[in-house]
Amino acid sequence: MVSDNMIHVEVVYALPDIQRIIPLEVNEGIELVDAIKQSGILEEFPDIDLENAKLGIFGKLKKANTVLREGDRVEIYRKLIADPKQVRKERAAKGKEMRKGSGTIKKKTDN
């Protein structure tokens, strides 16, 4: 049950091998960045660079001063290792190359 002037939110962060979801009860009117600080996730993952990290709510980028609402899921995004567009291009080029190489030529014979 939510107390007067309190809301429930979650703060989430994921690495390739671990995902952390921290449920919080916070004051109504709290900003996204303050919920992250209250969650304790920065102590658990000291590599998070809050000054430069991209932040969001339910997969949509948001500013650090966004006021949270009941049920919001605050997400801290980490830098991508590879550009997804570039990876897709390389995979498509590799597939195209493989298809070229696997073609066999049949000789036409006259009987």
WOURDA-V492891 format. One record per helix or strand. SS is the DSSP state (hx for helix, st for strand). FROM is the first residue (numbers start at 1). LEN is the number of residues. Records with the same first field share a line. If there is no record, write none. Layout:
# WOURDA-V492891
SS: FROM-LEN ; FROM-LEN
This chain:
# WOURDA-V492891
st: 6-10 ; 18-10 ; 31-1 ; 54-4 ; 60-3 ; 67-1 ; 73-5
hx: 32-8 ; 41-4 ; 84-19
